[in-house]
C-alpha cells in the first residue's frame, strides 16, 4: 500500500521550491465538457500548424495513461511577472520570455519538489522516483490549465489563461502525476470573470473569437513564435512594437492590476536584453541571437523567425 501524503506538507514544500500556488486533484479522465471543447477546437483547425496538439489525444485526456498506477495530479504555478520592464522606447517581448527558458526553470523546481517529497521515504532511487512521479511542463500531452483548475489553483479566464486569485495570470504552470495519494484533495475554483470582456476587446486580431475560445491562427503569440514562414500582412500593424509574443489580453485583465514581480532569480532579464535598442535589433546577427537567447524560450522562434518579426515591427515604426 502506497503512503498517504499530507497536502499541507506538500504546499510548504512547493512554496520552498519557488511556487506561488499548489494544489492536488485525483487523477482521472478529463470531464466530458472539456474533452468535447478540445475536440471541437482541433476539429475546427484553430490549432494552426501545432500538430502536437492533435497527437496523443488519448493521453491528453487521461493522465493515468502517462504514468502507470497514477492516483493524483499535483498542479503548481510560478510567478513570472518581470522585476524590471523594457522601457517603452524599446522593442517589446512577451513578459514570459524575459528570463531563462521556463521549461528548464519550472522542471528544475519540480524535480526539487519531488526530492523534498521523497525525503525520509522509501522512494530514493531514480528507478523508484520514475515509477512514482511523472513531471510535466508544457512538453507532455497534458491539459495543464484543466488540472490546475481541478486542483483549485484558479479558473480559466475568457482569454484562456489560468487566473489565480490575488496572483493573476502571469504564471507558468507545472504538473506532477504521481502514484501517491493525499490526505485530502482540492476542489475547482468557480469562474470569477462575471460579465467582464476586457480581454476579448483588447485582442487586436480578434483571435479571441468568444469567451474561452482562441483561434491560434489569428493570435500574435502563435504567429510570432510557432508560425513558420511569412506572417499574413493583415496582422502586421497589430504587432505594434512587440517582436515576440503578445500580452494584450493579460494586460487588460482586472485581475492583473496589482501583480507582484517574481522573486525567482532565473526569470530576471539580463542587462544585455534590457539595453537592446531598435538599432541593435535591426542589426541583430545569428551569433548575437544565440548569445542573447541560449538559455531563453525565445530560441523557439529561431533567428529567422525573430528577424521576420523585427522587420515587420521596424516597418510599423517607420510609417
C-alpha positions in Angstrom: 0.0 0.0 0.0 1.4 3.4 -1.0 1.9 6.0 1.8 -0.6 8.9 2.1 1.0 12.3 2.0 -0.3 15.4 3.8 -1.4 18.1 1.5 -0.2 20.9 3.8 3.3 19.4 3.8 3.1 19.4 0.0 2.1 23.1 -0.1 5.0 24.0 2.2 7.5 22.2 0.0 6.1 23.8 -3.1 6.5 27.2 -1.6 10.1 26.4 -0.6 10.7 25.4 -4.3 9.5 28.8 -5.5 5.9 28.1 -6.5 3.2 30.6 -5.6 0.3 28.2 -5.7 0.0 24.4 -5.3 -3.0 22.0 -5.3 -3.9 18.4 -5.8 -6.6 16.6 -7.8 -7.4 13.0 -8.2 -6.1 11.6 -11.4 -9.0 10.7 -13.7 -10.3 11.1 -17.2 -10.9 14.7 -18.3 -14.6 15.5 -17.9 -16.9 15.4 -21.0 -17.3 19.2 -21.3 -13.6 19.9 -21.6 -12.9 16.8 -23.8 -15.6 18.0 -26.2 -14.2 21.5 -26.2 -10.8 20.2 -27.1 -12.2 18.0 -29.9 -14.2 20.9 -31.3 -11.1 23.2 -31.2 -8.9 20.7 -33.0 -11.6 19.7 -35.5 -12.0 23.3 -36.5 -8.3 23.7 -37.2 -7.8 26.5 -34.8 -4.5 25.0 -33.6 -2.9 26.2 -36.8 0.3 24.1 -37.5 0.7 22.9 -33.9 0.3 19.3 -34.9 1.4 18.2 -31.4 -1.9 19.4 -30.1 -3.6 16.7 -32.1 -1.2 13.9 -31.4 -1.7 11.7 -28.3 -5.3 12.8 -27.7 -6.0 9.8 -25.5 -3.1 10.6 -23.2 -4.0 14.3 -23.2 -7.5 13.4 -21.9 -6.3 10.8 -19.3 -3.1 11.4 -17.2 -3.3 7.8 -16.0 -2.0 6.8 -19.4 1.2 8.8 -18.8 2.1 7.0 -15.5 1.0 3.5 -14.6 -0.8 3.5 -11.4 -1.4 7.3 -11.3 -3.6 8.3 -8.4 -3.1 12.1 -8.1 -2.1 15.2 -10.1 -0.2 17.9 -8.4 -0.6 21.3 -10.0 1.8 24.2 -9.3 2.2 27.8 -10.6 5.3 30.0 -10.7 5.0 33.8 -11.0 7.0 35.2 -13.9 5.9 38.9 -13.9 9.2 40.8 -14.6 11.1 42.7 -11.9 12.1 45.2 -14.5 10.1 46.0 -17.7 11.5 47.0 -21.0 11.4 50.8 -21.5 8.6 51.9 -23.8 11.2 53.1 -26.3 12.5 49.6 -26.8 11.0 46.8 -29.0 8.8 44.7 -26.8 8.7 41.0 -25.8 6.0 39.0 -24.0 6.8 39.1 -20.3 7.2 35.3 -20.1 10.3 35.5 -22.3 12.3 38.0 -20.3 14.3 35.4 -18.3 15.6 31.9 -18.8 13.6 29.2 -20.6 10.6 28.4 -18.3 10.7 24.8 -19.4 14.1 24.4 -17.7 13.4 26.6 -14.7 10.0 25.0 -13.8 11.2 21.5 -14.5 14.2 22.1 -12.2 11.9 23.3 -9.4 9.5 20.4 -10.0 12.4 18.0 -9.6 13.3 19.8 -6.4 9.8 19.4 -5.1 9.8 15.7 -5.9 13.1 15.3 -4.0 11.6 17.0 -1.0 8.5 14.7 -1.1 10.8 11.7 -1.2 13.0 12.9 1.7 12.6 10.4 4.5 10.6 8.0 2.5 11.4 4.6 0.9 11.4 6.3 -2.6 15.1 7.0 -3.1 16.5 5.5 -6.3 16.0 7.1 -9.7 14.0 3.9 -10.8 11.7 4.3 -7.8 11.2 8.1 -8.4 10.4 7.4 -12.1 7.9 4.8 -11.1 6.1 7.1 -8.7 6.3 10.5 -10.4 5.9 12.0 -13.9 7.0 15.6 -14.2 5.1 17.7 -16.8 5.8 21.2 -18.1 4.4 22.1 -21.5 6.2 19.3 -23.3 4.0 16.4 -22.2 0.5 15.8 -23.7 -1.5 17.1 -20.8 -4.1 19.7 -20.2 -2.2 21.6 -17.5 -4.7 24.5 -17.2 -7.5 22.0 -16.7 -5.6 20.2 -14.0 -4.6 23.5 -12.3 -8.3 24.3 -12.2 -9.2 20.9 -10.9 -6.5 21.3 -8.2 -8.1 24.5 -7.0 -5.4 26.9 -8.2 -7.8 29.2 -10.1 -10.1 29.4 -13.1 -9.7 29.6 -16.8 -10.4 33.2 -17.9 -12.2 34.2 -21.1 -8.8 34.7 -22.6 -8.0 31.0 -22.0 -5.3 31.9 -19.4 -5.5 30.5 -15.8 -6.3 33.2 -13.3 -5.2 32.7 -9.7 -7.0 34.8 -7.0 -4.7 37.5 -5.6 -1.9 36.5 -8.0 -3.3 36.9 -11.5 -2.4 35.1 -14.8 1.3 35.9 -15.3 2.2 32.3 -14.2 3.9 29.3 -15.5 2.1 26.0 -14.9 3.7 22.7 -14.0 2.3 19.3 -13.0 3.4 16.1 -11.3 1.5 12.9 -12.0 2.0 10.6 -9.1 1.0 7.2 -7.8 0.8 8.6 -4.3 -2.3 9.6 -2.6 -3.0 12.5 -0.3 -5.0 13.0 2.9 -7.3 15.5 1.1 -7.9 16.9 -2.3 -8.7 20.3 -3.6 -11.9 21.4 -5.4 -12.2 23.5 -8.6 -12.4 27.3 -8.2 -15.6 28.9 -9.7 -15.0 31.3 -12.5 -15.0 34.9 -11.4 -14.9 36.8 -14.7 -18.5 37.8 -14.5 -19.7 40.0 -17.4 -16.2 41.4 -18.0 -14.9 41.1 -21.6 -11.9 43.4 -21.5 -9.6 40.7 -22.6 -11.7 39.9 -25.7 -11.9 43.6 -26.6 -8.1 44.1 -26.1 -7.1 41.4 -28.7 -6.0 43.3 -31.8 -6.6 40.5 -34.2 -9.9 39.1 -32.8 -8.2 35.8 -32.1 -10.4 35.5 -29.0 -13.5 34.6 -31.0 -15.7 34.2 -28.0 -15.1 33.5 -24.3 -12.8 30.6 -23.7 -12.2 30.1 -27.5 -8.9 31.2 -29.1 -8.1 30.9 -32.8 -4.3 30.4 -32.8 -4.2 31.2 -36.5 -5.0 34.8 -35.6 -3.1 35.0 -32.3 0.1 37.2 -32.3 1.8 34.8 -29.9 1.3 31.9 -32.3 2.2 34.0 -35.4 5.4 35.4 -33.9 6.6 32.2 -32.2 5.1 29.0 -33.6 4.3 30.0 -37.1 6.9 29.4 -39.8 7.1 31.5 -43.0 5.7 34.9 -43.7 3.1 36.4 -41.3 0.0 37.5 -43.3 0.1 41.2 -44.0 -3.3 41.7 -42.4 -1.7 41.1 -39.0 1.4 43.3 -39.4 0.0 46.5 -37.9 -1.3 44.6 -34.9 2.2 43.7 -33.8 2.8 47.3 -32.9 6.3 47.3 -31.3 6.3 43.7 -30.0 8.6 41.4 -31.8 7.9 38.2 -29.7 4.6 37.1 -28.3 1.7 39.3 -27.1 0.4 40.1 -23.6 -2.5 42.4 -24.5 -5.3 40.2 -23.2 -3.4 39.7 -19.9 -2.7 43.4 -19.6 -6.4 44.2 -20.0 -7.4 41.7 -17.3 -8.5 43.4 -14.0 -7.0 40.6 -12.0 -3.6 41.6 -13.2 -3.7 45.2 -12.0 -1.8 44.6 -8.7 0.5 41.8 -9.7 3.8 41.5 -7.8 7.2 40.8 -9.6 8.6 37.3 -9.4 11.4 36.6 -6.9 12.7 33.6 -9.0 16.2 34.8 -10.0 16.4 32.7 -13.2 13.4 34.6 -14.6 15.1 38.0 -14.3 16.0 39.7 -17.5 19.7 40.3 -18.3 21.1 43.8 -18.7 22.1 42.9 -22.3 18.5 42.1 -23.1 17.1 45.2 -21.4 19.6 47.5 -23.1 18.9 46.4 -26.7 17.9 49.4 -28.9 15.9 49.5 -32.1 19.2 49.8 -34.0 20.6 46.8 -32.1 17.7 44.7 -33.1 17.9 45.9 -36.7 21.5 44.8 -36.9 21.0 41.5 -35.0 23.2 38.7 -36.2 22.6 35.0 -35.8 25.7 34.8 -33.5 24.2 37.6 -31.3 20.8 35.9 -31.3 22.4 32.7 -30.0 24.3 34.6 -27.3 21.3 36.5 -26.1 18.9 33.6 -26.1 20.9 30.5 -25.5 19.0 29.9 -22.2 15.8 31.5 -23.3 12.4 30.4 -24.7 13.0 32.9 -27.5 15.2 30.4 -29.3 11.9 28.6 -30.1 11.2 31.1 -32.9 14.7 30.7 -34.3 16.8 33.5 -35.7 14.8 33.6 -39.0 11.6 33.9 -37.1 12.7 36.7 -34.9 14.3 38.5 -37.8 11.0 38.3 -39.7 9.2 39.8 -36.7 11.8 42.6 -36.3 11.4 43.6 -39.9 7.7 43.9 -39.6 7.8 46.0 -36.4 10.5 48.3 -37.7 8.4 48.9 -40.8 5.4 49.7 -38.5 7.6 52.3 -36.6 8.9 53.9 -39.8 5.4 54.6 -41.3 
